[in-house]
């Protein structure tokens, strides 16, 4: 089975989510949740991670973490393993408690981290019962939904304000923060005094509650791994090792669009694309196809349409032809190397 690529960054912000096997319940009672938070505190001490926010649901949990030592995998693996062993023993069960590998999305900075914390804290009301299930949010995002009634809004607000198993009460000033919860870096963005910070955070989240959950945040996630701007994503992508076993490997390699690749090859050829696009066997044309496959993540069928090839197999043969010719012609090897270097910047 393909494995999710894991990005390890010193000082990185991560949104971590882990679900029960087959979405089964992993928190059955108050003691389960209390012990999990005890382990979260233990993870913080053992691995020196910073726990910035959390939310515990019945079938899954969310954490917003920072990793000064680039050890996200070790920390969360220890947390899940420790809790799984404890849970199985207490509830007299066996087998894996958690499903597939936990998700860890690298978040760009504290500003984006603030948005992630709002999403995380809204999880208790992000359900169909509160009018914020997946279908309802999709309708709202399309701008065709109706505004929630006052009664529904009040139910949502009451739920998040009284929900014990998230860090929202600490952020909004409704309750005392655990000693191990690192709120400072996020709240400092909202004001100078604690009263000002908690008031603004409360207004930020509860304003979203009234309007309906905003899905725009997650539309910005790239390859299921990185949440942030284009420059940040490019920087991170350069540090990712992609293997045959890596999930999303094609998306991770989608570095350049077709027009960019054409311009690169034009510079190598010293002529315009129109001059060699239709030249069967022309190494420039074949180089565009090869680079489109390697660095554009384009399918053979997509490339066939772009160059007017007769079939997918014709594109595949052109790429193989280029690779074979490069063994005998140094100029072609140099052009391939130059394009590769430019694409991987």
FIGUPA-550013 format. One record per residue (C-alpha): residue number from 0; residue in one letter; chain; x, y, z. Coordinates in Angstrom, 1 decimal. Layout:
<nodes>
+-----+------+------+--------+--------+--------+
| pos | code | unit |     xx |     yy |     zz |
+-----+------+------+--------+--------+--------+
| NUM |    A |    A |      X |      Y |      Z |
...
+-----+------+------+--------+--------+--------+
</nodes>
This chain:
<nodes>
+-----+------+------+--------+--------+--------+
| pos | code | unit |     xx |     yy |     zz |
+-----+------+------+--------+--------+--------+
|   0 |    X |    A |    0.0 |    0.0 |    0.0 |
|   1 |    X |    A |    1.3 |    3.5 |   -0.8 |
|   2 |    X |    A |    2.5 |    5.4 |    2.2 |
|   3 |    X |    A |    1.7 |    9.0 |    2.9 |
|   4 |    X |    A |    4.8 |   11.2 |    2.4 |
|   5 |    X |    A |    6.0 |   12.6 |    5.8 |
|   6 |    X |    A |    7.6 |   16.0 |    5.9 |
|   7 |    X |    A |    9.8 |   16.7 |    8.9 |
|   8 |    X |    A |   10.7 |   20.3 |    9.6 |
|   9 |    X |    A |   12.4 |   21.9 |   12.6 |
|  10 |    X |    A |   10.1 |   24.5 |   14.0 |
|  11 |    X |    A |    7.3 |   23.3 |   11.7 |
|  12 |    X |    A |    3.6 |   23.8 |   12.4 |
|  13 |    X |    A |    1.5 |   20.7 |   11.8 |
|  14 |    X |    A |   -2.2 |   19.9 |   11.8 |
|  15 |    X |    A |   -2.4 |   16.3 |   12.9 |
|  16 |    X |    A |   -5.5 |   14.1 |   12.6 |
|  17 |    X |    A |   -5.8 |   10.4 |   13.4 |
|  18 |    X |    A |   -9.0 |    8.3 |   13.1 |
|  19 |    X |    A |  -10.1 |    5.0 |   14.5 |
|  20 |    X |    A |   -9.9 |    1.8 |   12.4 |
|  21 |    X |    A |  -12.9 |    1.8 |   10.0 |
|  22 |    X |    A |  -13.9 |    5.1 |   11.7 |
|  23 |    X |    A |  -14.7 |    3.2 |   14.9 |
|  24 |    X |    A |  -15.0 |    4.8 |   18.3 |
|  25 |    X |    A |  -11.7 |    5.4 |   20.0 |
|  26 |    X |    A |  -12.9 |    7.6 |   22.9 |
|  27 |    X |    A |  -15.7 |    5.8 |   24.8 |
|  28 |    X |    A |  -15.8 |    7.6 |   28.1 |
|  29 |    X |    A |  -14.4 |   10.5 |   30.1 |
|  30 |    X |    A |  -11.5 |    8.4 |   31.4 |
|  31 |    X |    A |  -10.4 |    7.7 |   27.8 |
|  32 |    X |    A |  -10.3 |   11.3 |   27.0 |
|  33 |    X |    A |   -8.5 |   12.2 |   30.2 |
|  34 |    X |    A |   -5.9 |    9.6 |   29.7 |
|  35 |    X |    A |   -5.3 |   10.7 |   26.1 |
|  36 |    X |    A |   -4.7 |   14.3 |   27.3 |
|  37 |    X |    A |   -2.3 |   12.9 |   29.9 |
|  38 |    X |    A |   -0.4 |   11.2 |   27.1 |
|  39 |    X |    A |   -0.4 |   14.4 |   25.0 |
|  40 |    X |    A |    1.3 |   16.1 |   27.9 |
|  41 |    X |    A |    3.7 |   13.2 |   28.1 |
|  42 |    X |    A |    4.4 |   13.5 |   24.4 |
|  43 |    X |    A |    5.2 |   17.2 |   24.9 |
|  44 |    X |    A |    7.7 |   16.5 |   27.6 |
|  45 |    X |    A |    9.3 |   13.4 |   26.0 |
|  46 |    X |    A |    9.6 |   14.8 |   22.5 |
|  47 |    X |    A |    9.7 |   18.5 |   23.2 |
|  48 |    X |    A |    6.9 |   19.3 |   20.9 |
|  49 |    X |    A |    4.6 |   22.3 |   21.5 |
|  50 |    X |    A |    0.9 |   21.5 |   21.7 |
|  51 |    X |    A |   -0.9 |   24.6 |   20.4 |
|  52 |    X |    A |   -4.4 |   23.4 |   20.1 |
|  53 |    X |    A |   -6.4 |   20.1 |   20.4 |
|  54 |    X |    A |   -9.9 |   18.7 |   19.8 |
|  55 |    X |    A |  -11.0 |   15.2 |   20.8 |
|  56 |    X |    A |  -14.0 |   13.7 |   19.0 |
|  57 |    X |    A |  -15.5 |   10.2 |   19.5 |
|  58 |    X |    A |  -13.9 |    8.6 |   16.4 |
|  59 |    X |    A |  -10.8 |   10.8 |   15.9 |
|  60 |    X |    A |   -8.7 |   13.6 |   17.3 |
|  61 |    X |    A |   -7.0 |   16.8 |   16.0 |
|  62 |    X |    A |   -3.8 |   18.4 |   17.2 |
|  63 |    X |    A |   -2.0 |   21.6 |   16.2 |
|  64 |    X |    A |    1.7 |   21.0 |   17.0 |
|  65 |    X |    A |    5.0 |   22.6 |   16.6 |
|  66 |    X |    A |    8.2 |   20.5 |   16.3 |
|  67 |    X |    A |   11.4 |   22.3 |   17.3 |
|  68 |    X |    A |   13.3 |   19.0 |   16.7 |
|  69 |    X |    A |   11.7 |   17.9 |   13.4 |
|  70 |    X |    A |   10.3 |   14.7 |   15.0 |
|  71 |    X |    A |    6.6 |   14.8 |   14.1 |
|  72 |    X |    A |    6.6 |   11.0 |   13.2 |
|  73 |    X |    A |    8.3 |    9.8 |   16.4 |
|  74 |    X |    A |    6.1 |   12.0 |   18.6 |
|  75 |    X |    A |    2.7 |   11.0 |   17.1 |
|  76 |    X |    A |    3.6 |    7.4 |   16.7 |
|  77 |    X |    A |    4.5 |    7.2 |   20.4 |
|  78 |    X |    A |    1.2 |    8.9 |   21.3 |
|  79 |    X |    A |   -1.0 |    6.6 |   19.1 |
|  80 |    X |    A |    0.9 |    3.5 |   20.2 |
|  81 |    X |    A |    0.8 |    4.3 |   23.9 |
|  82 |    X |    A |   -2.9 |    5.2 |   23.8 |
|  83 |    X |    A |   -3.8 |    2.1 |   21.6 |
|  84 |    X |    A |   -2.1 |   -0.3 |   24.1 |
|  85 |    X |    A |   -3.8 |    1.4 |   27.1 |
|  86 |    X |    A |   -7.2 |    1.5 |   25.3 |
|  87 |    X |    A |   -7.1 |   -2.2 |   24.3 |
|  88 |    X |    A |   -6.2 |   -3.3 |   27.8 |
|  89 |    X |    A |   -8.9 |   -1.2 |   29.5 |
|  90 |    X |    A |  -11.7 |   -2.2 |   27.1 |
|  91 |    X |    A |  -10.5 |   -5.8 |   26.6 |
|  92 |    X |    A |  -10.0 |   -5.6 |   22.9 |
|  93 |    X |    A |   -7.2 |   -6.5 |   20.5 |
|  94 |    X |    A |   -6.0 |   -5.4 |   17.1 |
|  95 |    X |    A |   -5.2 |   -1.9 |   15.7 |
|  96 |    X |    A |   -7.1 |    0.9 |   17.3 |
|  97 |    X |    A |   -6.2 |    3.5 |   14.7 |
|  98 |    X |    A |   -6.7 |    3.2 |   11.0 |
|  99 |    X |    A |   -4.2 |    4.2 |    8.3 |
| 100 |    X |    A |   -1.2 |    6.4 |    9.2 |
| 101 |    X |    A |   -2.0 |    9.6 |   10.9 |
| 102 |    X |    A |   -2.3 |   12.7 |    8.7 |
| 103 |    X |    A |    0.2 |   15.5 |    9.3 |
| 104 |    X |    A |   -0.3 |   18.6 |    7.1 |
| 105 |    X |    A |    2.6 |   21.1 |    7.3 |
| 106 |    X |    A |    1.2 |   24.6 |    8.0 |
| 107 |    X |    A |    3.0 |   27.7 |    6.7 |
| 108 |    X |    A |    3.2 |   29.9 |    9.8 |
| 109 |    X |    A |    1.4 |   31.2 |   12.8 |
| 110 |    X |    A |   -1.2 |   33.2 |   10.7 |
| 111 |    X |    A |   -2.3 |   30.1 |    8.9 |
| 112 |    X |    A |   -2.0 |   28.2 |   12.2 |
| 113 |    X |    A |   -4.5 |   30.6 |   13.7 |
| 114 |    X |    A |   -7.0 |   29.6 |   10.9 |
| 115 |    X |    A |   -6.3 |   26.0 |   11.5 |
| 116 |    X |    A |   -7.0 |   26.4 |   15.2 |
| 117 |    X |    A |  -10.4 |   27.9 |   14.4 |
| 118 |    X |    A |  -11.2 |   25.0 |   12.1 |
| 119 |    X |    A |  -10.1 |   22.5 |   14.7 |
| 120 |    X |    A |  -12.1 |   24.1 |   17.5 |
| 121 |    X |    A |  -15.2 |   24.1 |   15.3 |
| 122 |    X |    A |  -15.2 |   20.3 |   14.9 |
| 123 |    X |    A |  -17.8 |   19.7 |   17.7 |
| 124 |    X |    A |  -20.4 |   21.5 |   15.6 |
| 125 |    X |    A |  -19.2 |   20.5 |   12.1 |
| 126 |    X |    A |  -21.9 |   17.8 |   11.9 |
| 127 |    X |    A |  -25.2 |   17.3 |   10.1 |
| 128 |    X |    A |  -27.0 |   17.8 |   13.4 |
| 129 |    X |    A |  -25.8 |   21.4 |   13.6 |
| 130 |    X |    A |  -26.3 |   22.1 |    9.9 |
| 131 |    X |    A |  -22.6 |   21.9 |    9.2 |
| 132 |    X |    A |  -22.2 |   18.4 |    7.7 |
| 133 |    X |    A |  -20.2 |   17.9 |    4.5 |
| 134 |    X |    A |  -23.2 |   18.3 |    2.2 |
| 135 |    X |    A |  -24.4 |   21.4 |    4.1 |
| 136 |    X |    A |  -21.0 |   23.0 |    4.0 |
| 137 |    X |    A |  -20.7 |   22.3 |    0.2 |
| 138 |    X |    A |  -24.0 |   24.0 |   -0.4 |
| 139 |    X |    A |  -23.0 |   27.0 |    1.7 |
| 140 |    X |    A |  -19.7 |   27.2 |   -0.2 |
| 141 |    X |    A |  -21.6 |   27.3 |   -3.5 |
| 142 |    X |    A |  -23.6 |   30.3 |   -2.2 |
| 143 |    X |    A |  -27.0 |   28.6 |   -2.5 |
| 144 |    X |    A |  -27.7 |   27.7 |    1.1 |
| 145 |    X |    A |  -30.0 |   29.6 |    3.4 |
| 146 |    X |    A |  -28.7 |   31.4 |    6.5 |
| 147 |    X |    A |  -29.0 |   29.3 |    9.7 |
| 148 |    X |    A |  -31.8 |   30.2 |   12.0 |
| 149 |    X |    A |  -31.2 |   32.0 |   15.3 |
| 150 |    X |    A |  -32.0 |   28.8 |   17.2 |
| 151 |    X |    A |  -29.4 |   26.8 |   15.2 |
| 152 |    X |    A |  -26.8 |   29.4 |   15.8 |
| 153 |    X |    A |  -27.5 |   29.4 |   19.6 |
| 154 |    X |    A |  -27.2 |   25.6 |   19.7 |
| 155 |    X |    A |  -23.8 |   25.8 |   17.9 |
| 156 |    X |    A |  -22.5 |   28.5 |   20.2 |
| 157 |    X |    A |  -23.6 |   26.6 |   23.3 |
| 158 |    X |    A |  -21.9 |   23.4 |   22.1 |
| 159 |    X |    A |  -18.5 |   25.0 |   21.4 |
| 160 |    X |    A |  -18.6 |   27.0 |   24.6 |
| 161 |    X |    A |  -19.3 |   24.1 |   26.8 |
| 162 |    X |    A |  -17.4 |   21.3 |   25.0 |
| 163 |    X |    A |  -14.8 |   20.1 |   27.5 |
| 164 |    X |    A |  -12.5 |   18.2 |   25.1 |
| 165 |    X |    A |  -11.0 |   20.9 |   23.0 |
| 166 |    X |    A |   -8.7 |   23.9 |   23.8 |
| 167 |    X |    A |  -11.3 |   26.4 |   22.7 |
| 168 |    X |    A |  -12.5 |   27.3 |   26.2 |
| 169 |    X |    A |   -8.9 |   28.2 |   27.0 |
| 170 |    X |    A |   -8.5 |   30.3 |   23.9 |
| 171 |    X |    A |  -11.8 |   32.1 |   24.3 |
| 172 |    X |    A |  -11.5 |   32.9 |   28.0 |
| 173 |    X |    A |  -14.3 |   30.5 |   29.1 |
| 174 |    X |    A |  -12.0 |   28.2 |   31.0 |
| 175 |    X |    A |   -8.5 |   27.8 |   32.4 |
| 176 |    X |    A |   -5.7 |   26.6 |   30.1 |
| 177 |    X |    A |   -3.7 |   23.5 |   30.8 |
| 178 |    X |    A |   -0.1 |   24.3 |   31.8 |
| 179 |    X |    A |    1.2 |   22.4 |   28.8 |
| 180 |    X |    A |   -0.9 |   24.2 |   26.2 |
| 181 |    X |    A |    1.1 |   26.7 |   24.2 |
| 182 |    X |    A |   -1.4 |   29.4 |   23.2 |
| 183 |    X |    A |    0.9 |   32.4 |   23.2 |
| 184 |    X |    A |    2.2 |   32.4 |   19.6 |
| 185 |    X |    A |   -1.3 |   32.3 |   18.2 |
| 186 |    X |    A |   -3.0 |   34.7 |   20.6 |
| 187 |    X |    A |   -0.2 |   37.2 |   20.4 |
| 188 |    X |    A |   -1.4 |   37.9 |   16.9 |
| 189 |    X |    A |   -4.7 |   39.2 |   18.2 |
| 190 |    X |    A |   -3.7 |   41.8 |   20.7 |
| 191 |    X |    A |   -1.3 |   42.8 |   23.5 |
| 192 |    X |    A |   -3.3 |   41.9 |   26.6 |
| 193 |    X |    A |   -4.8 |   38.5 |   27.4 |
| 194 |    X |    A |   -8.3 |   40.0 |   27.7 |
| 195 |    X |    A |   -7.9 |   41.6 |   24.2 |
| 196 |    X |    A |   -6.6 |   38.4 |   22.8 |
| 197 |    X |    A |   -9.3 |   36.1 |   24.1 |
| 198 |    X |    A |  -12.0 |   38.5 |   23.2 |
| 199 |    X |    A |  -10.8 |   38.7 |   19.6 |
| 200 |    X |    A |  -10.3 |   35.0 |   19.3 |
| 201 |    X |    A |  -13.9 |   34.4 |   20.6 |
| 202 |    X |    A |  -15.2 |   36.9 |   18.1 |
| 203 |    X |    A |  -13.3 |   35.3 |   15.2 |
| 204 |    X |    A |  -14.5 |   31.7 |   15.9 |
| 205 |    X |    A |  -18.1 |   32.6 |   16.9 |
| 206 |    X |    A |  -18.4 |   34.8 |   13.9 |
| 207 |    X |    A |  -17.7 |   31.7 |   11.8 |
| 208 |    X |    A |  -20.2 |   29.8 |   13.8 |
| 209 |    X |    A |  -22.9 |   32.3 |   12.9 |
| 210 |    X |    A |  -22.0 |   32.3 |    9.2 |
| 211 |    X |    A |  -21.3 |   28.7 |    8.7 |
| 212 |    X |    A |  -17.9 |   26.9 |    8.5 |
| 213 |    X |    A |  -15.5 |   28.2 |    5.9 |
| 214 |    X |    A |  -14.0 |   25.5 |    3.6 |
| 215 |    X |    A |  -11.7 |   27.8 |    1.7 |
| 216 |    X |    A |   -8.8 |   26.9 |    4.1 |
| 217 |    X |    A |   -8.6 |   23.3 |    3.0 |
| 218 |    X |    A |   -8.9 |   24.1 |   -0.7 |
| 219 |    X |    A |   -5.4 |   25.6 |   -0.3 |
| 220 |    X |    A |   -3.8 |   22.3 |    0.8 |
| 221 |    X |    A |   -1.3 |   21.0 |   -1.8 |
| 222 |    X |    A |   -0.8 |   17.3 |   -2.4 |
| 223 |    X |    A |   -2.6 |   16.5 |    0.9 |
| 224 |    X |    A |    0.7 |   17.6 |    2.6 |
| 225 |    X |    A |    1.2 |   21.4 |    2.7 |
| 226 |    X |    A |   -1.0 |   24.3 |    3.7 |
| 227 |    X |    A |    0.3 |   27.7 |    2.7 |
| 228 |    X |    A |    1.2 |   30.0 |   -0.2 |
| 229 |    X |    A |    2.9 |   29.0 |   -3.4 |
| 230 |    X |    A |    6.4 |   30.2 |   -2.4 |
| 231 |    X |    A |    6.2 |   28.2 |    0.8 |
| 232 |    X |    A |    4.9 |   25.1 |   -1.1 |
| 233 |    X |    A |    7.7 |   25.3 |   -3.6 |
| 234 |    X |    A |   10.3 |   25.5 |   -0.8 |
| 235 |    X |    A |    8.9 |   22.5 |    1.0 |
| 236 |    X |    A |    8.5 |   20.5 |   -2.1 |
| 237 |    X |    A |   12.2 |   20.8 |   -2.8 |
| 238 |    X |    A |   12.8 |   18.9 |    0.5 |
| 239 |    X |    A |   10.4 |   16.0 |   -0.2 |
| 240 |    X |    A |   11.9 |   12.7 |   -1.2 |
| 241 |    X |    A |    9.3 |   11.0 |   -3.6 |
| 242 |    X |    A |    9.5 |    7.3 |   -4.1 |
| 243 |    X |    A |    7.5 |    4.7 |   -5.9 |
| 244 |    X |    A |    5.7 |    3.9 |   -2.6 |
| 245 |    X |    A |    4.9 |    7.6 |   -1.9 |
| 246 |    X |    A |    1.2 |    8.5 |   -2.0 |
| 247 |    X |    A |    0.4 |   11.5 |   -4.3 |
| 248 |    X |    A |    3.8 |   11.2 |   -6.0 |
| 249 |    X |    A |    2.4 |   12.4 |   -9.3 |
| 250 |    X |    A |    0.9 |   15.5 |   -7.7 |
| 251 |    X |    A |    4.2 |   16.2 |   -5.9 |
| 252 |    X |    A |    6.1 |   16.1 |   -9.1 |
| 253 |    X |    A |    3.7 |   18.5 |  -10.9 |
| 254 |    X |    A |    6.2 |   21.3 |  -10.8 |
| 255 |    X |    A |    5.8 |   23.1 |  -14.1 |
| 256 |    X |    A |    2.9 |   23.7 |  -16.4 |
| 257 |    X |    A |    3.3 |   22.8 |  -20.1 |
| 258 |    X |    A |    3.9 |   26.3 |  -21.4 |
| 259 |    X |    A |    6.8 |   26.8 |  -18.9 |
| 260 |    X |    A |    8.4 |   23.6 |  -20.2 |
| 261 |    X |    A |    8.0 |   24.6 |  -23.8 |
| 262 |    X |    A |    9.8 |   27.9 |  -23.1 |
| 263 |    X |    A |   12.6 |   26.1 |  -21.4 |
| 264 |    X |    A |   13.1 |   23.8 |  -24.5 |
| 265 |    X |    A |   12.8 |   26.8 |  -26.8 |
| 266 |    X |    A |   15.8 |   28.3 |  -25.1 |
| 267 |    X |    A |   17.8 |   25.0 |  -25.5 |
| 268 |    X |    A |   16.7 |   24.7 |  -29.2 |
| 269 |    X |    A |   17.1 |   28.4 |  -30.1 |
| 270 |    X |    A |   13.9 |   28.4 |  -32.0 |
| 271 |    X |    A |   10.1 |   28.7 |  -31.3 |
| 272 |    X |    A |    7.9 |   25.8 |  -30.4 |
| 273 |    X |    A |    5.9 |   26.2 |  -33.6 |
| 274 |    X |    A |    9.1 |   25.5 |  -35.6 |
| 275 |    X |    A |    9.6 |   22.0 |  -34.2 |
| 276 |    X |    A |    6.3 |   21.0 |  -32.6 |
| 277 |    X |    A |    5.2 |   18.9 |  -35.6 |
| 278 |    X |    A |    8.6 |   17.5 |  -36.5 |
| 279 |    X |    A |    8.4 |   13.8 |  -36.0 |
| 280 |    X |    A |   11.6 |   12.6 |  -34.3 |
| 281 |    X |    A |   12.8 |   16.1 |  -33.5 |
| 282 |    X |    A |   14.6 |   15.9 |  -30.2 |
| 283 |    X |    A |   13.2 |   19.3 |  -29.1 |
| 284 |    X |    A |    9.6 |   18.0 |  -29.5 |
| 285 |    X |    A |   10.6 |   14.7 |  -27.7 |
| 286 |    X |    A |   12.3 |   16.7 |  -24.9 |
| 287 |    X |    A |    9.0 |   18.7 |  -24.3 |
| 288 |    X |    A |    7.1 |   15.4 |  -24.0 |
| 289 |    X |    A |    9.8 |   13.9 |  -21.7 |
| 290 |    X |    A |    9.8 |   17.0 |  -19.4 |
| 291 |    X |    A |    6.0 |   17.2 |  -19.4 |
| 292 |    X |    A |    5.9 |   13.7 |  -18.1 |
| 293 |    X |    A |    8.7 |   14.1 |  -15.6 |
| 294 |    X |    A |    8.1 |   17.6 |  -14.3 |
| 295 |    X |    A |    4.6 |   18.5 |  -15.3 |
| 296 |    X |    A |    3.0 |   15.3 |  -14.0 |
| 297 |    X |    A |    1.0 |   15.1 |  -17.3 |
| 298 |    X |    A |   -0.6 |   11.9 |  -18.5 |
| 299 |    X |    A |    0.4 |   10.4 |  -21.8 |
| 300 |    X |    A |   -3.1 |   11.2 |  -23.1 |
| 301 |    X |    A |   -2.8 |   14.8 |  -22.0 |
| 302 |    X |    A |    0.6 |   15.1 |  -23.8 |
| 303 |    X |    A |   -0.9 |   13.5 |  -27.0 |
| 304 |    X |    A |   -3.6 |   16.2 |  -27.2 |
| 305 |    X |    A |   -1.1 |   19.0 |  -26.7 |
| 306 |    X |    A |    1.3 |   17.9 |  -29.5 |
| 307 |    X |    A |   -1.3 |   16.3 |  -31.8 |
| 308 |    X |    A |    0.1 |   12.8 |  -31.4 |
| 309 |    X |    A |   -1.9 |    9.9 |  -32.9 |
| 310 |    X |    A |   -2.0 |    8.0 |  -29.6 |
| 311 |    X |    A |   -0.7 |    7.6 |  -26.0 |
| 312 |    X |    A |    1.7 |    4.9 |  -27.3 |
| 313 |    X |    A |    3.2 |    7.4 |  -29.8 |
| 314 |    X |    A |    4.0 |    9.8 |  -26.9 |
| 315 |    X |    A |    5.5 |    6.9 |  -24.9 |
| 316 |    X |    A |    7.7 |    5.9 |  -27.9 |
| 317 |    X |    A |    8.9 |    9.5 |  -28.4 |
| 318 |    X |    A |   10.0 |    9.6 |  -24.8 |
| 319 |    X |    A |   11.9 |    6.3 |  -25.1 |
| 320 |    X |    A |   13.4 |    7.5 |  -28.3 |
| 321 |    X |    A |   14.8 |   10.6 |  -26.6 |
| 322 |    X |    A |   16.3 |    8.6 |  -23.8 |
| 323 |    X |    A |   18.0 |    6.2 |  -26.2 |
| 324 |    X |    A |   19.3 |    9.1 |  -28.4 |
| 325 |    X |    A |   20.7 |   10.8 |  -25.3 |
| 326 |    X |    A |   23.1 |    7.9 |  -24.7 |
| 327 |    X |    A |   24.8 |    8.7 |  -28.0 |
| 328 |    X |    A |   24.4 |   12.5 |  -28.3 |
| 329 |    X |    A |   26.0 |   14.8 |  -25.7 |
| 330 |    X |    A |   24.0 |   17.8 |  -26.9 |
| 331 |    X |    A |   20.7 |   16.0 |  -26.0 |
| 332 |    X |    A |   22.1 |   15.0 |  -22.6 |
| 333 |    X |    A |   23.1 |   18.5 |  -21.9 |
| 334 |    X |    A |   19.6 |   19.8 |  -22.9 |
| 335 |    X |    A |   17.9 |   17.2 |  -20.7 |
| 336 |    X |    A |   20.2 |   18.1 |  -17.8 |
| 337 |    X |    A |   19.6 |   21.9 |  -18.2 |
| 338 |    X |    A |   15.8 |   21.4 |  -18.3 |
| 339 |    X |    A |   15.9 |   19.1 |  -15.2 |
| 340 |    X |    A |   18.0 |   21.7 |  -13.3 |
| 341 |    X |    A |   15.6 |   24.5 |  -14.2 |
| 342 |    X |    A |   12.5 |   22.5 |  -13.3 |
| 343 |    X |    A |   13.9 |   21.5 |   -9.9 |
| 344 |    X |    A |   14.7 |   25.0 |   -8.8 |
+-----+------+------+--------+--------+--------+
</nodes>
